[in-house]
């Protein structure tokens, strides 16, 4: 029914998005759009992680945009997403390492929050005052937050968008009094602003800004909490006691790995996502102001923002997971395209040893996810081998001498980056796209 509704609408060149899901990506729900193959999506994204985490009515740990139907996209295709721009609109945010509060959730504090006072599942909340006890059940007034900080900070950003600094208790509490105003939370967002907690364990720390999207992808083929649309967080669904429980086979079959937290998914990069439902269902959110590899604290500076995407369909790509084409700046040294001088040196060596032909190659990065970093690496290696029709040991060799394994998110998101022979890329239908990215 959803497919019929979507395809009867007239596709548009540019679609503005400012509506959000309740934390669950459901392929049975109607999508926005459709947007044309080659069209543009302009999205106003809401902060991810901490705000939704202290808002029990959001059932997924994040608050991502309502998925967009892309004209002509069918299961088995790939959707190319060119990230044209990522702009932070928040003036401030709070973040830090978390600790779940026992007795306030059913199996998973990101998904199934239960009020410790009246027992209501997914309760509505109100904000009373500031601090870690300010989120109260609207029904019984109990302190209902399922998470607290173990070490947290409040950060204010420069108008130039270059750095942020962490604030004192007094400054953090001033911002907490007008949380939605300082965070520039979108009008249609329902999350409680995390600056309400006013954490201030770090004071006077300077951090460089380089915004990116922690969530960008296509809709999974079964209802899935948004933060769990990946192999690491998704593993919490296996055998879970709540309504979104999954088997391992179901998770592997239906997930699309849209929750990556890879800092290289930023303006100028290209992401190629798998299509598992008609129209693909592009969604995004969880913008971060900055992050080093691994997001080792579990969270980083979540912000509101404006994102511009350009989308294209690749028919029959059959990529099992996301493929990333980072900016040249973000490529590992060993995976950067060769200079003319390097090629001349290689040709001289080839002549010396009677090598008739040298490979022409270009960078490509396969996303792998799993319960652990080792599992994620195995997953990414297999995805690369399957798409190119070669063995995993070959991909391991190429990633070792012409690339790198880089952490997206600890505990289980990585990128397998290497220089792929152009004839591999051509056979897969990716050559012109990769050439355009690295010309």
Secondary structure as UniProt FT lines:
FT   HELIX           2..8
FT   STRAND          12..17
FT   STRAND          24..25
FT   TURN            27..28
FT   STRAND          32..45
FT   HELIX           50..53
FT   TURN            56..57
FT   STRAND          68..70
FT   TURN            71..72
FT   TURN            75..76
FT   STRAND          78..88
FT   STRAND          92..100
FT   TURN            102..103
FT   TURN            109..111
FT   STRAND          113..114
FT   TURN            116..118
FT   STRAND          125..127
FT   TURN            132..133
FT   STRAND          135..137
FT   TURN            138..140
FT   STRAND          147..157
FT   TURN            159..160
FT   STRAND          163..166
FT   HELIX           169..176
FT   TURN            177..178
FT   HELIX           179..183
FT   TURN            187..188
FT   HELIX           194..197
FT   STRAND          206..208
FT   STRAND          212..217
FT   STRAND          224..225
FT   HELIX           226..228
FT   TURN            231..232
FT   HELIX           233..237
FT   TURN            243..244
FT   HELIX           248..254
FT   TURN            263..264
FT   TURN            267..268
FT   STRAND          270..274
FT   TURN            278..279
FT   STRAND          280..288
FT   TURN            296..297
FT   STRAND          305..314
FT   TURN            315..316
FT   STRAND          323..325
FT   HELIX           328..330
FT   HELIX           333..335
FT   HELIX           340..352
FT   TURN            353..354
FT   STRAND          361..369
FT   HELIX           373..388
FT   HELIX           392..402
FT   STRAND          404..409
FT   TURN            410..412
FT   STRAND          413..421
FT   HELIX           422..428
FT   HELIX           431..438
//
